[in-house]
Amino acid sequence: MTIRLLVVDDDPLVRAGLSLMLGGADDLEIVGEGSDGGEVPGLIERLAPDVVLMDIRMETVDGLTATEELRRRPHAPEVLVLTTFHADDQVLRALRAGAAGFVLKDTPPAEIVAAVRRVASGDPVLSPAVTRQLMSHVAEQAPDRGPDPRRTAAAVRIDGLAEREREVVMAVGRGQSNAEIAGALYMSVPTVKTHVSRVLAKLGLNNRVQIALLAHDAGLLDDQP
């Protein structure tokens, strides 16, 4: 199946390079380009892409704002964030808003193509190690104001889950695939998928990256390697 891809970046040279590079893949079709986040809603309506490759830093409406607005829409396309920095609070905010992952602008072409394919199939492009690095980076910059309200809120949300669902949340936070979770928790892969779907619905999340972030927020993985 051909993946319909929209490229949004305020640098015309970057857009041209990405379109040339990604357009060579047999299963990718560049359906359009945008130069600012403000163009995204109209482009989505007109072009119906499966994946949006979104630059974070744009002059009028940045990629973060565009991602937040886009992921609130029903049947929204997946968002893969483009950035020049891998440890950046804006990247983390985009992931919290529902982006399925991010790639650096100097990532080799074959890896960007692979990332687009992964998010199109519903798999996140984000390792647990990178998630922890991002969150640690932001935490180091934040002033110490006592108890972390985000951690408290995340723990309350997870406490509302059934025990088996909490176990699945921790496994997703560790970056385990459905097959790996099934083996570790002695359940079938379809059962794992059902638990993941229930967790997404109960918590109002839209992908596994957000589940992993919530697990990190709640401190469930603090003792994990």
Secondary structure as UniProt FT lines:
FT   STRAND          3..8
FT   HELIX           12..22
FT   TURN            23..24
FT   TURN            26..27
FT   STRAND          28..34
FT   HELIX           37..39
FT   HELIX           40..47
FT   STRAND          51..55
FT   HELIX           63..71
FT   TURN            74..75
FT   STRAND          78..83
FT   HELIX           89..97
FT   STRAND          101..104
FT   TURN            105..106
FT   HELIX           109..120
FT   TURN            121..122
FT   HELIX           128..141
FT   HELIX           149..159
FT   HELIX           163..173
FT   TURN            174..175
FT   HELIX           178..185
FT   HELIX           189..203
FT   HELIX           208..217
FT   TURN            218..223
//
